[in-house]
Amino acid sequence: MQQRRRFLLDTNVVSETSRIRPHRGLLAWLIAQPDHMFAISFSTSFEVKRGAERLARTHPDKAYALEQWFDEILATDILYIEEGDTIARLLAKMTMVPALRGLWVPHLKKDEPTCGQDLAIAATAIVHGFTVATRDVADFLMIDHYFPLPGLVNPFTPAWIIHPDERQSPAPPLYVEPT
């Protein structure tokens, strides 16, 4: 019997569903999964709310609609994961890997510096044993090189990038701090 796994939805997956015409492949994938298999992390909530704050500067009505839409998602039975000490500890280790620096250090030369949350989303997935569902496969593969993910799927295609069955058990992070 195949075990059903939870999917931790990256912000790009959640945000796509707010569009007037969301990606058909993503919609088909979402519909094919049981609702209770999805989770959203604090990091995704932060990114959506930050986007609404940025939008409020020029389009307050659209920002309000975005906030309402996200509140409706959170009011469903979707699992909402807050960051705790275990996630914070793993995230701290991740930020010490030089190759992952570009995933969390703000890009200050942009008009709107970004606050990347992929490391926090990956840490949440690892701690809880969830498969990451994202369109942004490259960044998560880079993270996986140092900190093995339980699973990785691109729901837009849909394609398994890292199938959970290929992982015998949650592997410990490979990165060891230099001495």
RAHU-V566624 format. One record per run of one state. SS is the DSSP state (hx for helix, st for strand, lp for the rest). FROM is the first residue (numbers start at 0). TO is the last residue. If there is no record, write none. Layout:
<<SS/FROM/TO> <SS/FROM/TO>>
This chain:
<<lp/0/5> <st/6/8> <lp/9/9> <hx/10/15> <lp/16/22> <hx/23/31> <lp/32/33> <hx/34/36> <st/37/40> <hx/41/55> <lp/56/58> <hx/59/73> <lp/74/77> <st/78/80> <lp/81/83> <hx/84/93> <lp/94/96> <hx/97/102> <lp/103/116> <hx/117/127> <lp/128/129> <st/130/132> <lp/133/135> <hx/136/145> <lp/146/150> <st/151/153> <lp/154/157> <st/158/161> <lp/162/162> <hx/163/165> <lp/166/178>>
